[in-house]
Amino acid sequence: MLLLIDQDNVLADFTRVIYTEMCARGHRERVLAPAKQTTYPLEDHYPADLLGELRAIYTAEGFFRSLPPIDGAIQAVKEMVAHGIDVRICTHPLQAYRNCVGEKYEWVERHLGAAFTTRMILTRDKTVIAGDMLIDDNPNITGSRDPSWLHVVFDQPYNRAVAGPRLKGWADWRAVIEPMYAGGRRGIGSTREVVGAGF
């Protein structure tokens, strides 16, 4: 079982940090709290005159490196690996990549260990990546191919109108993932070796 997991707003708390920083800059009355952001992408929730400031926040040195983990995310990934799931982090880098790319690796090293950085996939088209399942907050992933993976939506306020498999939080990962692969696929309890997991 090859499980792809998105990074921002699935493992790392991107949106909440942006909102907190915009409020600290005096824009609280002009921006929506994360719980009220009902569409994707993030830029839809910010006035046009604040978009430059918004981008300056998430392209700044140290931004990606310092994002806090989503509740339960790190423990869930460790549990998946311990149960024999081949986990890969599949993340979409910014086009303004200078700080983003390296710091995504640094974030993974900090929270999951240096060995886990070998299990990262950075791509701007996730449909070309092979896998059994992709856990991602993006409600509408498109690209150059029909994806091989099943999209499991990681619950966020902006994707709740999307039907299909959904993971409401990391505490529920077993209940959501195991039934999807019970029919003839390798089960969650497998002891298959995962090379390079580093745990």
Secondary structure, 3 states (H helix, E strand, C coil): CEEEECCECCCECHHHHHHHHHHHCCCHHHCCCHHHCCCCCHHHHCCHHHHHHHHHHHHCCCCCCCCCECCCHHHHHHHHHHCCCEEEEEECCCCCHHHHHHHHHHHHHHHHCHHHHHHEEECCCHHHCCCCEEEECCCCCCCCCCCCCEEEEECCHHHCCCCCCEECCHHHHHHHHHHHCCCCCCCCCCCCCCCCCCC
